[in-house]
Amino acid sequence: MITYSVRLQQYQTDWHITVGGHRNAVKLRDKLRRQGIAISRLQELDGTANYSFRIPRNNHMDRFRLQKLLGDHCQVRLVW
């Protein structure tokens, strides 16, 4: 099993999640959508193999709940 890193950052009104690789980003995004979380479209970061998406803060997502959801995904390693 390959582990990939996920970067979680909090901005003004959103959580930004950055994932290395398109396939990994799609898998994680789809998993969170199945949990009922509203997620933005994937955006490719210029010049890298990283992709990001946003989760609006109106989902009442605090850092602890989001870390738990990401940690439940068996292939994710959170990076700060």
C-alpha angles and dihedrals in degrees: 000000000000119000120211130191126248122196117208118197131173118220130176100290104357146051110236116207119194120195130184112239133015096252092051092048092051092049093050094043092051092048091053091046090054086055088059098254119145110234134182125235120283115265123199113226111230117261096000139085089239126113128194138195134181134234113201115234090230087083087077089242112165122188093258095054093045092049090051092051092048092044091052087064099090096216099050126105113187116226123196 
